[in-house]
Amino acid sequence: MQAEDLLSLTTRSMPFGKHKGMLICDLPGNYLNWFAREGFPPGEIGRLLQLMHELDHNGLTFLLDPIRKR
């Protein structure tokens, strides 16, 4: 993980699926859990979804609060 990844979570939108257009940091936990069970997509989006799942699963989403406020 790099610092830019945290910024990307708060600025990148989900490009497909049920939650298309929603910021990755705003995706519901059950959706992230589904990807964890079924497999994350390849590439940058998959990497960001996996990172967001880890933050959500471990109760660390508060780390994004200072970034969101910018």
C-alpha positions as CSV (number, residue, x, y, z in Angstrom):
1,M,0.0,0.0,0.0
2,Q,1.1,3.5,-0.8
3,A,-0.2,6.8,0.5
4,E,-1.7,7.6,-2.9
5,D,-3.8,4.5,-2.5
6,L,-5.7,6.0,0.4
7,L,-6.4,9.1,-1.6
8,S,-7.6,7.0,-4.5
9,L,-10.1,5.3,-2.2
10,T,-11.7,8.7,-1.6
11,T,-11.7,9.9,-5.2
12,R,-12.2,6.8,-7.5
13,S,-15.7,5.6,-8.3
14,M,-16.7,2.1,-8.7
15,P,-16.7,1.5,-12.5
16,F,-19.2,-1.3,-12.8
17,G,-21.8,-3.4,-11.0
18,K,-24.6,-2.7,-8.5
19,H,-22.8,0.3,-7.0
20,K,-21.4,1.8,-10.2
21,G,-20.5,5.5,-9.6
22,M,-20.2,5.2,-5.8
23,L,-16.8,6.2,-4.3
24,I,-14.9,3.1,-3.3
25,C,-14.6,4.4,0.3
26,D,-18.4,4.5,0.5
27,L,-19.1,1.0,-0.7
28,P,-21.0,-1.1,1.8
29,G,-19.1,-3.8,3.8
30,N,-21.3,-6.6,2.5
31,Y,-20.4,-5.7,-1.1
32,L,-16.7,-5.7,-0.2
33,N,-17.1,-9.0,1.6
34,W,-18.7,-10.5,-1.5
35,F,-15.6,-9.6,-3.5
36,A,-13.4,-11.1,-0.8
37,R,-15.3,-14.4,-1.1
38,E,-15.7,-14.5,-4.8
39,G,-12.4,-12.8,-5.9
40,F,-11.3,-9.3,-6.5
41,P,-11.1,-8.1,-10.1
42,P,-7.7,-7.8,-11.7
43,G,-5.8,-4.5,-11.9
44,E,-5.9,-1.3,-9.9
45,I,-9.7,-1.5,-9.1
46,G,-9.2,-4.9,-7.6
47,R,-6.3,-3.8,-5.5
48,L,-8.2,-0.7,-4.2
49,L,-11.3,-2.9,-3.4
50,Q,-9.1,-5.3,-1.5
51,L,-7.5,-2.4,0.5
52,M,-10.9,-1.0,1.2
53,H,-12.1,-4.4,2.4
54,E,-9.1,-4.7,4.8
55,L,-9.8,-1.2,6.2
56,D,-13.5,-1.9,6.6
57,H,-13.0,-5.4,8.0
58,N,-10.5,-4.2,10.6
59,G,-12.5,-1.1,11.6
60,L,-9.9,1.3,10.2
61,T,-12.1,3.4,7.9
62,F,-11.6,6.4,10.3
63,L,-8.1,6.7,8.7
64,L,-9.8,8.1,5.6
65,D,-11.6,10.9,7.5
66,P,-8.8,13.5,7.2
67,I,-8.4,12.7,3.5
68,R,-12.2,13.1,2.9
69,K,-12.3,16.5,4.5
70,R,-9.8,18.0,1.9
